[in-house]
Amino acid sequence: MEKFIGSIDDGLSPELVAELKARDAETKKRQWARFEEKLDAPNKKEIVEAFKELHAIYDVGLIKWMANLYDPDICVCNELYGKSECEHHPLCGTAGFHYTHSARDNVGFLPVVEAMNSIFDFVESCGLTDEEHVNEWFGKEHSEKMMAFVENLQDKDGFFYHPQWGKNIGIGRRCRDYDRALILLKRYGRRPKYPTMSDGGEGGDILIPDNMKTLEAFKEYLSTLDLDHRSYNVGSVLSEQISTLKTRGPEYIEALAEFFDSHQREDNGIWHEKCDYYGSNGLMKIACAYTKMHKPVPNPEKAMKAAIAAIMSPEEPDTIVTVWNPWVSVKRLLLNIDEHYSPELSRKLRCELYRLAPEAIRITRDKTLKFKKPDGSFSYLQAYSTWTMQGAPCAIPRTVEGDMDAGVLGTNSMVWVISDVLGVPEKDGVPLFGEYESAVFKAIMDNRKPVRKFAENI
């Protein structure tokens, strides 16, 4: 078994690179002109200039870093256990994307469903391809092996478990992997191997989490959660459970909405005593929950004021999500107001957002740059990647490197959520990348050798 870790370059010829970059430059001119035309703001030129400054911090290094997360021929026996001979685990011979380079290069880690789902979302919306052609863009062989990876994670209880974590994971992690796995399979028109809660089943081996077995059990579970002091953590765990809760019945959603309603603070419209980053992070998770439930957020104007304050805040951001989350809160609140409140309130808030937009975008740019790494990737923490996801290990601790959370949230997702807030939909927006970066990603992905690592890498 030949050892191979590390990254490779794209190998594109200088002539091809020059040709692709020239075409991309012309495309970008048209895209920015269309964006400015669709932007319905009196200060549109100032907004466009600020937005271009944000776009400029992203480069092809991000694409090279991301494509090098690909593991084209997984060997669980080697990558998870450091063995030199394959013993033909069901996942051996499949393919997937790691969460970080340190996970890719060290024994004890395997690709993860969340990273793979993020990659699909990224490539279809950042200019590498589009939603209609993303499966074809990856190619038949890569697609078959990636879907085989997802399918073989499923247990007879209906959920999807990674061998490196097993079943000893929290409800939030369990539900995230469940949701992402089903989304990936649906992309290719595939069904899970075993029945799931989403099929409406309860019999046989299907696992119903203890907190969802009865409505009374769910209400008792809610009563144990400290939403008043841990709004981000609690909001995150509950938001991730909503698609699963919907399979249990509408009464579960009503109970959750009542729980959120009863804990919102009337003085600031959020679920935390201070309008700081933590409070804003909690607002984002809970606003997303209201969107999923199709319920009105109480005191939306106060909540919006708190979200805008976080965007404009001079407070030092400790994680990339403290930069991204307030923009998501604004987007979710605008959608919620459009669905449940008056058009007058919506217009009033949008006018204020346009007024602040140039400064807000530049503040966002400066904060985001604090998380950029020399190779073009972005990290969850300013100095390091995160090394756990909802408590599950996903990287070597305190490694100076990018990670998939920041690689998506701090880049493509950042520019699209701002575009949405400005009222310009994705079809009229400006993707971060183009033909050149698409060719780079594909060349690296197609030429990566199977990852083979041994215990001394740790």
C-alpha positions, 0 to 999 in steps of 0.5 A, spaced: 500 500 500 503 506 497 503 512 502 500 518 499 498 524 503 498 532 501 495 536 496 496 536 488 496 542 483 491 543 477 497 542 472 493 546 467 497 549 461 499 557 461 495 558 455 489 554 457 489 559 464 490 565 460 484 563 455 479 561 461 481 568 465 480 572 459 473 569 458 471 570 465 473 577 465 468 579 460 463 575 463 464 578 470 463 585 466 456 583 464 454 580 471 456 586 475 452 590 470 446 586 471 447 586 478 447 594 478 441 594 474 437 589 478 439 593 485 433 597 487 437 602 491 438 610 491 446 609 493 447 603 488 453 605 485 456 605 492 453 598 494 456 595 488 463 598 489 463 595 496 461 589 494 466 588 489 471 589 495 468 584 498 469 579 492 476 581 491 478 577 497 477 570 494 481 567 490 483 560 486 487 558 492 480 557 496 478 552 490 485 548 490 484 547 497 477 545 497 478 540 491 484 537 495 479 535 500 477 529 495 478 522 497 477 518 491 478 511 493 477 511 501 480 505 505 477 505 512 482 500 514 488 504 513 485 511 514 481 510 520 485 504 523 492 505 520 492 498 517 497 497 511 492 492 508 485 493 506 480 488 510 474 490 505 470 495 510 463 496 506 466 503 505 472 501 502 472 503 495 467 509 496 469 516 495 468 523 499 470 529 501 474 531 508 472 536 513 480 539 513 487 537 510 489 535 517 483 530 517 485 528 510 492 526 512 492 523 519 489 516 521 483 516 525 479 521 520 474 519 514 470 524 509 464 526 512 457 527 509 456 534 511 463 536 508 460 533 501 453 536 502 457 543 502 461 542 496 455 540 492 452 547 494 458 550 493 460 548 486 453 549 483 452 556 486 459 559 486 460 559 478 463 552 477 457 549 474 449 550 476 444 546 479 441 543 473 448 540 471 452 539 478 451 531 478 454 531 470 459 536 472 462 531 478 462 525 473 459 518 473 465 515 476 466 520 482 458 521 483 457 513 484 463 512 489 460 518 493 453 516 493 456 509 495 459 512 501 453 516 503 448 509 502 453 505 506 453 510 512 446 508 514 444 503 519 438 499 520 435 504 525 434 509 519 440 514 521 447 515 518 453 514 522 460 515 520 465 509 523 469 514 526 464 517 531 459 511 531 452 512 535 455 516 541 453 523 538 448 528 540 441 529 537 444 535 533 449 531 530 445 525 528 439 530 525 444 534 521 447 527 518 441 525 517 438 531 513 445 532 509 445 524 507 438 524 505 439 531 501 445 528 497 441 521 495 435 525 493 440 529 488 441 523 484 434 520 485 436 515 490 432 512 496 436 510 502 437 502 503 433 502 509 426 505 511 427 512 515 422 516 520 421 521 513 417 515 510 412 515 516 414 509 519 415 507 526 416 499 526 421 494 525 428 497 526 427 505 525 429 509 531 425 514 534 429 519 539 427 518 546 425 526 546 420 525 540 417 518 542 411 522 545 408 529 545 409 529 553 416 527 552 418 532 547 415 538 552 419 535 558 425 535 553 424 542 552 423 544 559 430 542 560 433 546 555 436 553 558 434 557 552 435 564 556 442 563 557 444 558 551 440 561 545 445 559 540 447 552 542 439 550 544 437 554 538 442 550 533 440 543 536 432 545 536 433 547 529 436 541 526 431 537 529 425 540 525 425 536 519 425 530 523 419 533 528 415 534 522 415 527 521 412 526 528 406 531 527 404 538 527 403 538 534 410 538 535 412 544 531 406 548 535 410 546 541 416 548 539 413 555 536 410 556 543 417 554 547 421 560 542 415 565 543 415 564 551 422 565 551 423 571 547 425 578 550 421 583 549 426 589 550 431 587 545 427 582 540 432 576 541 433 570 546 439 573 550 440 579 555 445 582 550 445 584 543 452 581 542 455 576 537 452 570 542 445 573 542 446 574 534 448 567 533 442 565 537 437 569 533 440 566 527 438 559 529 432 561 532 430 565 526 431 559 521 427 555 526 421 560 525 422 560 517 422 552 517 416 552 521 412 557 517 411 561 524 411 569 525 417 571 529 415 576 534 417 583 535 421 583 528 423 590 528 427 589 535 430 583 532 432 586 526 435 592 530 439 587 534 442 583 527 444 590 524 447 592 530 451 585 530 453 586 523 456 593 524 459 592 531 466 593 532 467 587 537 472 582 535 469 576 532 472 570 535 469 565 529 467 566 522 459 565 524 459 571 528 460 575 521 456 570 517 450 569 522 447 576 523 446 577 515 443 570 515 438 573 521 437 579 517 435 575 511 430 570 515 427 576 518 426 579 511 422 573 509 418 572 515 416 579 515 414 578 508 410 572 509 407 574 516 407 582 517 405 588 513 409 591 506 410 597 509 414 594 515 418 591 510 419 597 505 422 601 512 427 596 514 429 595 507 431 602 506 435 602 512 439 596 510 440 600 503 443 606 507 447 602 511 449 597 506 456 600 503 459 601 510 456 594 513 459 590 507 466 593 508 466 592 515 464 584 513 470 584 509 475 586 514 472 581 519 472 576 514 479 577 512 481 575 519 480 568 518 483 567 511 489 563 511 495 563 506 493 558 502 486 562 500 482 557 505 478 560 511 478 557 518 472 557 523 477 560 528 481 566 527 488 562 528 485 555 527 480 550 524 475 548 528 476 541 531 469 538 532 462 539 529 457 538 535 462 534 539 464 530 533 472 530 532 473 533 525 481 535 525 487 535 529 486 540 534 489 547 533 492 546 526 493 553 522 488 551 516 482 552 513 475 548 514 469 546 510 465 550 515 468 557 514 470 555 507 463 555 505 460 560 510 465 565 510 466 565 502 460 563 497 455 563 502 457 570 505 456 573 498 450 570 496 446 572 503 448 579 502 446 579 495 439 576 497 438 581 503 440 587 497 434 584 494 438 581 488 436 573 487 442 568 485 440 568 478 441 576 477 447 576 482 455 575 481 458 568 482 465 568 485 468 564 480 468 562 473 471 557 468 478 558 470 476 556 477 471 550 475 477 547 470 482 547 476 477 544 481 476 538 476 483 537 474 485 536 481 479 532 483 480 528 477 488 527 478 488 526 486 491 519 488 487 515 493 489 517 500 493 512 504 496 514 511 499 511 517 500 511 524 506 516 524 502 521 521 499 523 527 
